[in-house]
Amino acid sequence: MTEIYSTDTDSGTISVLESNGESVYKIASIQVGNAPRGSVRFTSDGRGYVSNTSTNTVSEIDGLTHEETRRIQVGNGPRGLFIVGKEKYLLVSNSGSDTLSVVDLEHGEEIRQIEIGRDPRHMIVADGFAYISLWGEGSIAKVDVSTLDSGDVDGVKVVNTIMLAPHTFPYSLNIDNTRGLAFVACNAIQNIPVIDLATDRVHADIPVRAGGVRAVTFTPDHKYALASLERDNSVAVIDLESLSVTRYLEAGPAPRGVVSDSDGTIYAAAFSRATVMKLDVPDWGGHGVTVIRTADTDLSDPNSEVVTETVPVGFGPCSVSVFDPAAARLARETKTAQAVSV
């Protein structure tokens, strides 16, 4: 069984969906703080974290019991999160403070804030560096976080700012590790900048048919990138070799977060508060997670059929993440056994 977590901004909840490979259905709703935003980030043993933007806190969630376990005070307007330092630390981008928080997960407290640039949003971490979208500057902050592996909190520092362009409003980004390329979701332009991480420069720009790009993920085989287009109600499918769009998938009204599971099923958070009816998709509307099944689909063929359904969640879902409860349970049992044997 796979679980999908929907961050429901307007409800102040996290909806938990379960997929058994044939159907997807809601199994739980977890109350967190006001205006949660961004994907839930999980440790290997199933502790999840989500930002509460309006209350300047991060909620910790137990992924095995579907309960909030504590809240951690951080900077103003927390948005993006990432777990680093051998799962001992949490990075939090504070859009209202223009800072990056470092949180000690053992003690559940913020231990440092670092100035990184105006209005930071979502981030990705690779090879010891955090890449953080600076919404207010049209750039990406590159932060060395490698020292956290050894517990050196003071060693965290900004090492570069990768310029895009003014008024691009970068919202999030994701990295294709097989090619060393970062794909940036910019809200205000009709293209996706691609950064070569070997040079920290924009390597290419991929045109898309509408603005409002919010998130990028990849298919399990890393042949395609998937980008949500909020103002087009679609997900763009991008061939990673040619860096060109092969087709668009209908994804519900105003999709923001998008993720793919190991079977190739795509989940998109249909954020729109308005209901948009479509005759060919059951219950097509806002406040849902759109499930797009692509296992038997040729994503290079724009005419190949795609099966789609919508699962209702809380109000204003903005992000989605995939969680494996069986793997987390095993990791937790192993960790407990090791602690007992010491």
N, C-alpha and C positions, 0 to 999 in steps of 0.2 A: 504494500500500500504506500502511496505517495500522498503527502499533504501539501496543500497550497495555502499560503497565508496572504490574505488581502488586507492592506492597510486602509481602513475606512475613515478618512479625514473628518467628515462632517458628523459621524456618529461617535467618534472617540473610542472606536473598537478595532479589534483585529478579528476578521472572520477566518475560520479554519475550514477549508474544504478537503475532502478526501477523494482520491481517484483510485479505483480498483482496476484500471486499464480499460474498462468498458463504459463506466459512467462516473460523473463527478457530482458530489452533493455536499452541502454544508453540514458540518458536524458540531461546530462550537463557535461561540462569540466571546472574545476576551475583552473586558473593559480595561482601557488604559487611560492616559491623560487626554487633555484637549488637543485637537488637531494633530493626531499622529501623522507623520509623513515619512516616506521612504520605505524601502524594503526592510523586512525583519532580517537581521543578521544573526546567524546561529553559530555557537561553538559546536565542536564535534559531539559533545555529550548532551546537546539539546537545550542549552540556555539561549534564549532569543532576546534581541534588543531592538527597540524601535524609538525614534525621536518623538517627543510631544512638543510640537513647535510653540504652542501658545502658553505652555507652563514651564518652559525652560528646563525640562527634565527628560530623562531617558527611562523607559519602562523595561524592566527585566521580566521575561516570560519563561515559564517552564513549558517546553514544547511537548512533554510527555503527559502533563496533567492539564494543560490548557488554562493556566492561571497566571496572573500577574503576581510576582513575588516581591518586588521592591521597585522604588523609583530613585533615580540618581540625579542630583542637581548638576547642571552644566551651564554653559553660557546662554546668551539670549538667542531665541529662534533656532534651536538645533534642527538640522536637516539630515545630512548624510552621515553614515556610520560605516565603520569597518573594524573587525577584530584582528589584532596583530600581536606581535611579541609572544609567540607560542601560546596564544589565547589568554594571556595575562592582562592585556590592555585593550581598551576600546577607544578608537578615534571618533570624534564628533565634530562636524563642521557647524559652527554657530553663525547663521546668516545675519543675525542682528548684532553680533559682537565683532564680526569680521575676524574671528579667531578659530583655531583648532584646539579642542579640548583633548587631553589625554586622561583617560579614566582607568583607575586601578580596579579590575574586576573582582579581585579577592575581597577587597574592603568596600567596594561599591561607592567610591568617591573620586571626584575630579582631583587630579594632583598637579595639573599644569594647563595653562592656556597660552597659545602661541599666535601672534598676529600673522595672518597669511594673505590678506587682500579683501576687497570689498564684496560683501554678500556671497560667501561660499555656499554652494549647494551640495551636490552629491559627489561621491568619490569612488575610486577603485585603487587597490594596492597591488603592486607587482614588483618583484625583485628588490624589496627593501625600500621602495618609494611609494608614497601616496600621491595620486594625481587628483586634484580637487578642482571642480568647476567653479570659477569665479563669475557668477552671474552679473555682478556690477561692473566688471572690468573687461569682459570679452576675452578672457584668458584662462589658462590652467596653471594652478600653483603646483609645483613639484616639491614634495617635502621628503627629506630623508628620515625614515622611521626605522631604519635597520638597527639602530642602537637599542631599541626596545627588546630585541631578542636577548640581550644580556642584562636587561633591567636598567639601562642608562636612559633615564627620562630627559635629562638635560641635553642630551645629544641630538634630540629631534630638532630639525631646522629646515627652513625653506632654502632650497639650493638653486631654483630656477623658476622663472615665469614664462610659460609658453604662450606667445601671443597668437590670437586668432584674428579678430577684427572688432572694431567698435560696434556696439548694438547687435551683437550676435546672440547674447544672452545664453551662454552655455549652461545647461541644466544638469546634465549627467554625462558619463562616459563609461565605456567598457573596453577591455583590452583583448585582442586576439593574440594569445601567447604563442601560438604556432608561427606567427609572422612578425611579432613585435610591433603591432599597430594598434593605436588607440582610436576608437570611433567616438566622436563627440556629438551628443544630441543637443542642438542649439534651437531654442524656441522661436527665434525671430527670422530665420533665413530658410530658404528652400534648398539647402544642401547640407551634407554631413561632412565636416572636416575630418580628415584622417591624419593622425600624427605618427610619424616614424619615431619610435622611442629610442632608436640608436642615435638620432641627431636632435631630438626634441624640436622638430620643425614639422609644419604641415606638409604632408607628402602628397595629398590629393584632396579633391573636393568632389563628393558624389551628389549630383543633382537628384532631387526628389520632387514629386509633383505638388507638394504643399508644404507650408511651414508648420511650426508647432511640433518639431521632433522632441520627444521627451525621454526616450530610453532606448538602449541598444542591448541586444543579447545575441547569442549564437546558437546554431543548431548543434546537436551532439557531435556530429562528424566534422564540425568546423569548416564546412563548405560554404555556409551562408551566414550573414549577419541579418538580424531582424530588428527593424527600427519602427517604433510607434509614431504615427503622425496624428497628433491630437486634432488638427483642423481638417483632416481628411477622413477620419473614422476608419483608418486602415493601418496595416503593418507592411512596410516596404521590405521585400526580400532582396538582399544584396549578395551577388556572387563575389566571394572573397578573392578569387583569382583575378577577375577582370575589374573589380571594384565598380560594378554597374548593377542597377536594379533590374531584376528579371521579371518581377510581378508584384502586385499589391494584393493583400489579403484583407477582406472586410473584418473589422475587429470591434464593432460596437461604437457607440457615440463617445467621441473624445477619449480615445485610449491614451493612457499615460504609461504606467509600468508594463513591462512585457518580459516574460521569461519562458524558457523551454525546458521540458523535463527530459529524462534519458531516453524516452520513447519517441521524442520528437513532437510531442504535443505542446502547443503554444498556449500560454495563458496571458490575456491582456486585461488590464484594469480599465473598465469603461467608466471614466470619471464623471461624464456629463450629468448635470442635475436635471436636465430635461429628458423626457422620454421620446425616443425616435422609433416609430414602428416600421418594421420591414416584413413583408409578406412571406419571404422565403426563409426566415430565421425565427424559431419559436421564442417568444418573450424577449424580443430584441429591444433593449432599452438601457438607460443609465442605471447606476447602482448595481452593477453586476460584473462578474468576471467572464469574459468571452473565452470559450474553449475552442481552439482551432486544431483539428486533428490532421496531421500531415505525414503520418507514418507511411501511407501508401500513395503519397502525392509526389509528383515530379515538380519540385520547386522552380525548375528552370523553364517549365511550360506554363505560360499564363492561362492556358485553357483547361488545365487538369483540375479535376473536381476536388473541393475541400469541404469536409464536414465540420459544421460550426454549431455551437449551442451556447446559451447564456445561463449562468448560475447566479441567482440573486445573492447579494451580500449586504453590507451596511451602506450608509449614505456616503457618496463621494469617494469611492475607492481610487487611490492614487498610485499604488504600487503593489507588486506581487512578488512572492518568493516561493521556492520549492524546498520542502523539508522531508527528510527520510527518518521517520520515527524509529524504525527497526535498527538502523545503524546507530542512532543516538542512544537508544536503550542499551545496546551492546557496549558502546563506549563508556557509558555511565557505570555499568556493571563491572567492566574491566578496571575502571578508575577506582571504584570502591574496593574491589578485591586487592588491588595494589596497595591502597592505603591501609587496609587491615593487616596485610602481610609484613608491613614495615615495622 
